Amino acid sequence: MRNGVRSIEHGNLADEETLLLLKSKGAFLLPTLIIFKALAEEGVADGLPQELSGKLGNMMEKGMAVVELAHRLGVQMAYGTDLIGAMHRRQSEEFELRADLVPAADLVRAVTVTGAKLIRRENESGRVANGYQADLIAVEGNPLENIRVLANPARNIKLIMQGGQIVKDETLH
């Protein structure tokens, strides 16, 4: 951050001083908690050494505390992924993990507005507005009332528009 770093991925061991530095520099935290849960549950089967698997629960717990503190301090948080291969299907479970740590509206902003700002596209993406690029989804339920509806996209996302084209439509079925 002192040398131009714009984002810290995971940050599970960040302390308050570090988080305040992120905030003061306008940097971003991308917690990506789901990787720790996915590796704890599937990592050994995919080649993760057993001795490393036992440490993942602790990292997950610490990461959740950091997310809660970062939110309280006003650190910009975005939404990312380190999931690879078959584990990528679990990406949306991040909503479930952060549901009790961050208000739903802030989590939606992390995926949209803040994500666009992180990649320096906030003037062209990240919101639904005239002149902006936007892929859209229609969801069964209201994510602002229950962010967990986004944790299961196969069941709850009924419509997807990408590049102005409908690629999924279960709204009339």
PAZAPA-4460 file (N, C-alpha, C; in steps of 0.05 Angstrom, whole numbers, plus 32768, in hexadecimal, padded with zeros to 4 digits):
% residues 173
    n_x    n_y    n_z   ca_x   ca_y   ca_z    c_x    c_y    c_z   seq   type   mol
   8010   7FE8   8000   8000   8000   8000   8011   8019   8000     1      M     A
   8027   8017   800E   8039   802E   800F   8048   8030   7FF4     2      R     A
   8049   801A   7FE5   8057   801A   7FCC   8045   8015   7FB4     3      N     A
   802C   801E   7FB6   801A   801D   7FA0   8008   8004   7F9F     4      G     A
   8009   7FF3   7FB3   7FF7   7FDC   7FB3   7FDA   7FE5   7FB5     5      V     A
   7FC9   7FDA   7FA4   7FAD   7FE2   7FA4   7F9B   7FCF   7FB2     6      R     A
   7FA4   7FB6   7FB5   7F92   7FA2   7FC1   7FA2   7F8D   7FD0     7      S     A
   7F95   7F83   7FE5   7FA0   7F6D   7FF5   7F8C   7F56   7FF3     8      I     A
   7F94   7F40   7FE9   7F83   7F28   7FE7   7F84   7F19   8001     9      E     A
   7F6E   7F0F   800A   7F6A   7F00   8023   7F6E   7F13   803B    10      H     A
   7F86   7F19   8043   7F8B   7F2B   805A   7F82   7F1E   8074    11      G     A
   7F81   7F04   8076   7F77   7EF6   808D   7F85   7EFD   80A7    12      N     A
   7F9E   7F06   80A5   7FAD   7F0C   80BE   7FB1   7F2A   80C2    13      L     A
   7FA2   7F3A   80B3   7FA5   7F57   80B5   7F9C   7F60   80D1    14      A     A
   7FAA   7F73   80DC   7FA2   7F7F   80F5   7F95   7F9A   80F0    15      D     A
   7F8C   7FA8   8104   7F7E   7FC1   8101   7F90   7FD6   80F4    16      E     A
   7FAA   7FD7   80FC   7FBD   7FEA   80F0   7FBF   7FE6   80D2    17      E     A
   7FC1   7FCD   80C9   7FC3   7FC7   80AD   7FA9   7FD0   809E    18      T     A
   7F92   7FC9   80AA   7F79   7FD0   809E   7F76   7FEF   809C    19      L     A
   7F7E   7FFD   80B0   7F7D   801A   80AF   7F90   8026   809A    20      L     A
   7FA6   8018   8096   7FB8   8021   8080   7FAB   801C   8065    21      L     A
   7F9E   8006   8061   7F8F   8001   8048   7F7C   8017   8044    22      L     A
   7F6C   801D   8058   7F58   8032   8056   7F65   804D   804F    23      K     A
   7F7A   8054   805C   7F86   806F   8058   7F92   8071   803C    24      S     A
   7F9A   805B   8030   7FA6   805B   8015   7F91   8056   7FFF    25      K     A
   7F78   8052   8007   7F63   804C   7FF3   7F66   8031   7FE6    26      G     A
   7F74   801F   7FF4   7F78   8004   7FEA   7F60   7FF2   7FF0    27      A     A
   7F60   7FDB   7FE5   7F4A   7FC8   7FE7   7F52   7FAE   7FF5    28      F     A
   7F3F   7FA2   8002   7F42   7F87   800E   7F30   7F75   7FFE    29      L     A
   7F3B   7F5E   7FF5   7F2B   7F4A   7FE8   7F2D   7F31   7FF9    30      L     A
   7F1A   7F2E   800D   7F1D   7F18   8021   7F1D   7EFC   8015    31      P     A
   7F0C   7EF6   8002   7F0A   7EDC   7FF5   7F0C   7EC5   800A    32      T     A
   7EF9   7EC4   801B   7EF8   7EB0   8031   7EF2   7E94   8026    33      L     A
   7EE3   7E92   8011   7EDA   7E77   8008   7EF1   7E64   8001    34      I     A
   7F08   7E6F   7FF9   7F1E   7E5D   7FF2   7F26   7E4D   800A    35      I     A
   7F25   7E58   8022   7F2D   7E49   803A   7F19   7E33   8040    36      F     A
   7F00   7E39   803D   7EEB   7E25   8042   7EED   7E0F   802D    37      K     A
   7EF0   7E16   8014   7EF1   7E02   7FFE   7F09   7DF0   8002    38      A     A
   7F20   7DFC   8008   7F38   7DEC   800C   7F36   7DDA   8024    39      L     A
   7F29   7DE4   803A   7F25   7DD3   8051   7F14   7DBB   804B    40      A     A
   7F00   7DBF   803A   7EED   7DAA   8034   7EF6   7D98   801D    41      E     A
   7F05   7DA3   800A   7F0C   7D94   7FF1   7F29   7D93   7FEB    42      E     A
   7F39   7DA2   7FF9   7F55   7DA5   7FF2   7F66   7D8C   7FF3    43      G     A
   7F62   7D7C   8007   7F72   7D63   8009   7F6C   7D51   7FF2    44      V     A
   7F53   7D4F   7FEA   7F4C   7D3E   7FD2   7F59   7D49   7FB9    45      A     A
   7F5F   7D63   7FB8   7F6C   7D6F   7FA1   7F8A   7D72   7FA4    46      D     A
   7F95   7D66   7FB9   7FB2   7D66   7FBB   7FBE   7D78   7FD1    47      G     A
   7FAE   7D86   7FE0   7FB8   7D97   7FF6   7FC2   7D84   800C    48      L     A
   7FDA   7D89   8016   7FE4   7D78   802C   7FD2   7D7A   8044    49      P     A
   7FCD   7D63   8051   7FBC   7D62   8068   7FC4   7D75   807E    50      Q     A
   7FDE   7D78   8083   7FE8   7D8A   8098   7FE0   7DA7   8093    51      E     A
   7FDE   7DAF   807A   7FD5   7DCA   8074   7FB7   7DCD   8077    52      L     A
   7FA9   7DB8   8071   7F8C   7DB9   8073   7F82   7DC0   808F    53      S     A
   7F90   7DB7   80A3   7F88   7DBC   80BF   7F8A   7DDA   80C7    54      G     A
   7F9A   7DE9   80B9   7F9E   7E05   80BF   7F89   7E17   80B3    55      K     A
   7F79   7E0D   80A1   7F66   7E1D   8091   7F4F   7E28   80A2    56      L     A
   7F46   7E19   80B5   7F30   7E22   80C7   7F38   7E3B   80D6    57      G     A
   7F51   7E3B   80E0   7F5B   7E52   80EE   7F5D   7E6B   80DC    58      N     A
   7F67   7E66   80C3   7F69   7E7C   80B0   7F4D   7E87   80A9    59      M     A
   7F3A   7E76   80A7   7F1F   7E7E   80A1   7F14   7E8F   80B7    60      M     A
   7F17   7E86   80D0   7F0D   7E95   80E7   7F1A   7EB1   80E9    61      E     A
   7F35   7EB2   80E5   7F43   7ECB   80E6   7F3A   7EDD   80CF    62      K     A
   7F36   7ED2   80B8   7F2D   7EE1   80A1   7F11   7EEE   80A5    63      G     A
   7F00   7EDF   80B2   7EE5   7EE9   80B7   7EE6   7F01   80CB    64      M     A
   7EF8   7EFF   80DF   7EFC   7F15   80F2   7F07   7F2E   80E4    65      A     A
   7F19   7F2A   80D1   7F24   7F40   80C1   7F0F   7F4D   80B0    66      V     A
   7EFE   7F3D   80A4   7EE8   7F49   8093   7ED6   7F5A   80A5    67      V     A
   7ECF   7F50   80BC   7EBE   7F5F   80CE   7ECB   7F7A   80D7    68      E     A
   7EE4   7F78   80DE   7EF3   7F90   80E6   7EF7   7FA4   80CF    69      L     A
   7EFE   7F99   80B8   7F02   7FAB   80A0   7EE8   7FB9   809A    70      A     A
   7ED2   7FAC   809B   7EB8   7FB9   8096   7EB3   7FCF   80AB    71      H     A
   7EB8   7FCA   80C4   7EB4   7FDE   80D9   7EC5   7FF6   80D5    72      R     A
   7EDE   7FF2   80CA   7EF1   8007   80C6   7EEC   8016   80AC    73      L     A
   7EDB   800C   809B   7ED6   8019   8081   7EEA   8013   806B    74      G     A
   7EF7   7FFC   806D   7F0A   7FF4   8058   7EFA   7FEB   8040    75      V     A
   7F03   7FF3   8028   7EF5   7FEA   800F   7EFA   7FCD   800B    76      Q     A
   7EE5   7FBD   8008   7EE8   7FA1   8004   7EDA   7F99   7FE9    77      M     A
   7EE8   7F89   7FDA   7EDE   7F7F   7FC0   7EDA   7F61   7FC3    78      A     A
   7ED3   7F55   7FAD   7ECC   7F38   7FAD   7EDD   7F2B   7F97    79      Y     A
   7EED   7F17   7F9F   7EFE   7F0A   7F8C   7EFE   7EEC   7F8F    80      G     A
   7F10   7EDE   7F82   7F11   7EC1   7F84   7F2D   7EB7   7F80    81      T     A
   7F34   7EA2   7F8E   7F4C   7E93   7F8A   7F44   7E76   7F83    82      D     A
   7F2B   7E71   7F81   7F22   7E55   7F7C   7F2B   7E4D   7F60    83      L     A
   7F33   7E34   7F5F   7F3C   7E29   7F45   7F2D   7E0E   7F3F    84      I     A
   7F2E   7E07   7F27   7F22   7DED   7F1F   7F06   7DE9   7F29    85      G     A
   7F01   7DD2   7F32   7EE6   7DCA   7F3B   7EDC   7DDB   7F52    86      A     A
   7EEE   7DE6   7F62   7EE6   7DF6   7F79   7EDA   7E11   7F71    87      M     A
   7EDE   7E19   7F59   7ED3   7E33   7F50   7EB5   7E34   7F52    88      H     A
   7EA8   7E1E   7F51   7E8A   7E1D   7F54   7E81   7E28   7F6E    89      R     A
   7E93   7E2B   7F81   7E8C   7E34   7F9C   7E8F   7E52   7FA0    90      R     A
   7E96   7E61   7F8B   7E9B   7E7D   7F8E   7E85   7E8D   7F9C    91      Q     A
   7E6C   7E87   7F96   7E56   7E96   7FA1   7E52   7E91   7FBF    92      S     A
   7E5E   7E7C   7FC9   7E5C   7E76   7FE6   7E69   7E8C   7FF7    93      E     A
   7E79   7E9D   7FEA   7E84   7EB4   7FF8   7E6E   7EC6   8004    94      E     A
   7E58   7EC8   7FF6   7E41   7ED8   8001   7E38   7ECC   801C    95      F     A
   7E37   7EB2   801D   7E2E   7EA5   8036   7E42   7EAB   804D    96      E     A
   7E5C   7EAA   8046   7E70   7EAE   805B   7E71   7ECA   8066    97      L     A
   7E6B   7EDD   8054   7E6C   7EFA   805D   7E51   7F04   8066    98      R     A
   7E3C   7EF4   8064   7E21   7EFD   8069   7E1D   7F09   8085    99      A     A
   7E2A   7EFE   8099   7E26   7F08   80B4   7E3C   7F1C   80BC   100      D     A
   7E4E   7F22   80AA   7E65   7F33   80B0   7E62   7F4F   80A4   101      L     A
   7E54   7F50   808D   7E52   7F69   807E   7E35   7F6C   8076   102      V     A
   7E29   7F84   8078   7E0E   7F88   806F   7E0B   7F81   8051   103      P     A
   7DF4   7F76   804A   7DEF   7F6D   802F   7DF5   7F82   801A   104      A     A
   7DEC   7F9B   801E   7DF1   7FB0   800A   7E0F   7FB5   8006   105      A     A
   7E1E   7FB3   801B   7E3B   7FB7   8018   7E48   7F9F   8009   106      D     A
   7E3E   7F88   800D   7E48   7F70   7FFF   7E41   7F72   7FE1   107      L     A
   7E29   7F7B   7FDB   7E22   7F7F   7FBE   7E34   7F95   7FB2   108      V     A
   7E3A   7FAA   7FC1   7E4C   7FBF   7FB7   7E68   7FB3   7FB3   109      R     A
   7E71   7FA1   7FC4   7E8C   7F95   7FC1   7E8E   7F87   7FA6   110      A     A
   7E78   7F7A   7F9E   7E78   7F6B   7F85   7E76   7F7E   7F6D   111      V     A
   7E6A   7F95   7F70   7E63   7FA6   7F59   7E74   7FBF   7F5A   112      T     A
   7E6B   7FD3   7F68   7E77   7FEE   7F68   7E94   7FED   7F71   113      V     A
   7E99   7FE0   7F87   7EB4   7FE0   7F92   7EC7   7FCF   7F81   114      T     A
   7EBC   7FB9   7F76   7ECC   7FA9   7F63   7ED5   7FB9   7F4B   115      G     A
   7EC2   7FC8   7F40   7EC8   7FD9   7F28   7EDD   7FEE   7F30   116      A     A
   7EDB   7FF9   7F47   7EEE   800D   7F50   7F0A   8001   7F53   117      K     A
   7F0B   7FE9   7F5E   7F25   7FDB   7F61   7F33   7FD8   7F47   118      L     A
   7F25   7FD1   7F32   7F32   7FCD   7F18   7F31   7FE6   7F07   119      I     A
   7F2C   7FFC   7F14   7F2C   8017   7F07   7F19   8019   7EEF   120      R     A
   7F01   800D   7EF3   7EEC   800F   7EDF   7ED2   801A   7EEA   121      R     A
   7ED4   802A   7F00   7EBD   8034   7F0D   7EAD   8048   7EFD   122      E     A
   7EB8   8052   7EE7   7EA9   8064   7ED6   7E9C   8056   7EBE   123      N     A
   7E9F   803C   7EBD   7E93   802D   7EA7   7E85   8013   7EAF   124      E     A
   7E89   800B   7EC8   7E7F   7FF1   7ED1   7E78   7FF2   7EEF   125      S     A
   7E6A   7FDE   7EF9   7E65   7FDC   7F15   7E4A   7FE7   7F1E   126      G     A
   7E3B   7FF2   7F0C   7E20   7FFD   7F13   7E0F   7FFC   7EFA   127      R     A
   7DF5   7FFD   7EFF   7DE2   7FFE   7EE9   7DDC   801C   7EE4   128      V     A
   7DE7   8027   7ECF   7DE3   8043   7EC9   7DE8   8048   7EAB   129      A     A
   7DDD   805D   7EA1   7DE1   8064   7E85   7DFF   8066   7E7F   130      N     A
   7E08   8059   7E69   7E24   805A   7E61   7E36   8046   7E6F   131      G     A
   7E2B   8036   7E82   7E3B   8022   7E8F   7E37   8007   7E83   132      Y     A
   7E4C   7FF6   7E83   7E49   7FDA   7E7B   7E3E   7FCB   7E93   133      Q     A
   7E2B   7FBA   7E8F   7E20   7FAB   7EA5   7E15   7F90   7E9C   134      A     A
   7E1E   7F7B   7EA9   7E10   7F61   7EA8   7DFD   7F62   7EBE   135      D     A
   7DE5   7F57   7EBA   7DD0   7F58   7ECE   7DC7   7F3C   7ED6   136      L     A
   7DBD   7F3A   7EEE   7DB0   7F21   7EF8   7D95   7F28   7F04   137      I     A
   7D82   7F16   7F03   7D69   7F18   7F12   7D6A   7F00   7F25   138      A     A
   7D64   7F06   7F3E   7D67   7EF3   7F54   7D4D   7EEC   7F61   139      V     A
   7D49   7ED3   7F68   7D32   7ECB   7F78   7D37   7ED4   7F94   140      E     A
   7D28   7EE8   7F9D   7D2D   7EF3   7FB8   7D3B   7F0E   7FB5   141      G     A
   7D3E   7F1A   7FCC   7D4A   7F35   7FCD   7D65   7F33   7FDC   142      N     A
   7D7B   7F35   7FCD   7D95   7F32   7FDA   7D9B   7F47   7FF0   143      P     A
   7D8D   7F5E   7FEE   7D91   7F72   8003   7D83   7F6B   801D   144      L     A
   7D6F   7F59   801B   7D62   7F4E   8033   7D6F   7F34   803C   145      E     A
   7D7A   7F25   8029   7D86   7F0B   802F   7D9C   7F06   801B   146      N     A
   7DB4   7F0F   8021   7DCB   7F0C   800E   7DD0   7EEF   8007   147      I     A
   7DC7   7EDD   8018   7DCD   7EC0   8013   7DC0   7EB6   7FFA   148      R     A
   7DAC   7EC4   7FEF   7DA0   7EBB   7FD5   7DB5   7EBA   7FBF   149      V     A
   7DCA   7ECA   7FC2   7DDF   7ECA   7FAE   7DF3   7EB4   7FB2   150      L     A
   7DF2   7EA6   7FC8   7E05   7E90   7FCE   7DFE   7E77   7FBE   151      A     A
   7DE6   7E76   7FB3   7DDE   7E5F   7FA3   7DD3   7E68   7F88   152      N     A
   7DE5   7E70   7F76   7DDC   7E7B   7F5C   7DCC   7E68   7F4B   153      P     A
   7DD2   7E4E   7F4C   7DC3   7E3B   7F3C   7DA6   7E3B   7F43   154      A     A
   7DA0   7E3F   7F5C   7D84   7E3E   7F65   7D77   7E5A   7F63   155      R     A
   7D86   7E6F   7F69   7D79   7E89   7F6E   7D7D   7E9E   7F57   156      N     A
   7D91   7E9A   7F46   7D93   7EAD   7F30   7D82   7EA3   7F19   157      I     A
   7D6E   7EB3   7F13   7D5A   7EAB   7EFF   7D5F   7EB7   7EE3   158      K     A
   7D6E   7ECC   7EE1   7D73   7ED9   7EC8   7D8F   7EE4   7EC8   159      L     A
   7D9E   7EE0   7EB2   7DB9   7EEB   7EAF   7DBA   7EF8   7E93   160      I     A
   7DC2   7F11   7E94   7DC8   7F20   7E7B   7DE5   7F27   7E7A   161      M     A
   7DF3   7F1F   7E65   7E0F   7F25   7E62   7E12   7F33   7E47   162      Q     A
   7E1F   7F49   7E47   7E24   7F57   7E2E   7E0A   7F5E   7E1F   163      G     A
   7DF5   7F63   7E2E   7DDB   7F6A   7E21   7DCB   7F52   7E17   164      G     A
   7DD5   7F3A   7E1B   7DC7   7F22   7E12   7DBE   7F11   7E2A   165      Q     A
   7DA6   7F06   7E28   7D9D   7EF4   7E3D   7DAA   7ED9   7E39   166      I     A
   7DB9   7ED0   7E4E   7DC6   7EB6   7E4C   7DB9   7EA1   7E5E   167      V     A
   7DA8   7EAA   7E70   7D98   7E98   7E81   7D7E   7EA6   7E87   168      K     A
   7D68   7E97   7E84   7D4E   7EA2   7E89   7D3C   7E8D   7E94   169      D     A
   7D37   7E8D   7EAE   7D25   7E7B   7EBC   7D0E   7E8B   7EC8   170      E     A
   7D0A   7EA3   7EBE   7CF5   7EB4   7ECB   7CD9   7EAC   7EC4   171      T     A
   7CD5   7E9E   7EAE   7CB9   7E97   7EA7   7CB3   7E7A   7EAC   172      L     A
   7CC6   7E6C   7EB8   7CC2   7E4F   7EBC   7CB9   7E48   7ED7   173      H     A
***
